[in-house]
């Protein structure tokens, strides 16, 4: 356990940020899963724009790596374009 007041505060901050980052990631992963299961191209296109924005936000806040966000966006674009 931390002995100094600043170390205790740092632990509280880290835990709060970890929980927040976890919820952001979880929300985006749920949207990605939903997008991959869609068959309607127009609906998928709308959700794709939403997901791409979320991924960009996570990448800008360093919650996920920018290349990982780019890879996700590329694969999801490909999936939506392949829909009939």
matplotlib code that plots the C-alpha trace (Angstrom):
import matplotlib.pyplot as plt

x = [0.0, 1.2, 2.5, 2.5, -0.6, 0.3, 0.7, -2.7, -4.2, -2.4, -4.0, -7.5, -7.0, -5.6, -8.5, -11.1, -9.4, -9.1, -12.8, -13.7, -11.4, -12.8, -16.4, -15.5, -13.8, -16.7, -19.2, -17.2, -16.7, -20.5, -21.1, -18.5, -20.1, -23.6, -22.2, -20.7, -24.0, -26.0, -27.3, -28.9, -26.4, -28.0, -28.3, -24.8, -23.5, -25.1, -23.7, -20.3, -20.0, -20.9, -18.3, -15.6, -16.1, -15.9, -12.7, -11.1, -12.0, -10.5, -7.4, -7.0, -7.3, -4.7, -7.2, -6.4, -3.5, -4.1, -3.1, -5.5, -8.3, -7.3, -7.3, -10.7, -12.1, -10.6, -12.0, -15.5, -15.5, -14.7, -17.5, -20.1, -19.0, -19.4, -23.0, -25.6]
y = [0.0, 3.5, 5.5, 9.1, 11.1, 11.8, 8.1, 7.4, 10.0, 8.6, 5.2, 6.7, 8.6, 5.5, 3.4, 6.0, 6.4, 2.6, 2.2, 5.0, 3.7, 0.2, 1.5, 3.4, 0.4, -1.9, 0.5, 0.7, -3.1, -3.6, -1.2, -3.0, -6.4, -5.0, -3.5, -6.9, -8.6, -6.1, -7.1, -3.8, -1.6, 1.8, 1.0, -0.4, 2.8, 5.0, 2.9, 2.8, 6.6, 6.5, 3.8, 5.6, 8.7, 6.7, 5.0, 8.3, 9.7, 6.7, 6.9, 10.7, 10.0, 7.2, 4.6, 2.5, 2.9, 5.0, 2.1, -0.2, 2.3, 2.6, -1.2, -1.4, 1.3, -0.3, -3.7, -2.3, -0.2, -3.3, -5.2, -2.5, -2.1, -5.9, -5.8, -6.1]
z = [0.0, -0.7, 2.3, 0.9, 0.3, -3.3, -4.0, -2.5, -4.7, -7.7, -7.0, -6.7, -10.0, -11.8, -10.7, -11.8, -15.2, -15.7, -15.1, -17.4, -20.2, -19.7, -20.2, -23.3, -24.8, -23.9, -25.5, -28.8, -28.9, -28.5, -31.4, -33.5, -32.8, -33.6, -36.9, -37.9, -37.4, -39.6, -43.0, -44.1, -45.9, -45.1, -41.4, -41.4, -43.0, -40.3, -37.5, -39.3, -39.1, -35.4, -34.7, -36.7, -34.7, -31.4, -32.5, -33.5, -30.0, -28.3, -30.4, -29.7, -25.9, -26.2, -24.9, -28.0, -30.4, -33.5, -35.8, -34.1, -34.6, -38.3, -38.7, -37.2, -39.4, -42.5, -41.8, -40.9, -44.1, -46.1, -44.3, -45.0, -48.7, -49.2, -48.0, -50.7]

ax = plt.figure().add_subplot(projection="3d")
ax.plot(x, y, z, "-o")
ax.set_aspect("equal")
plt.show()
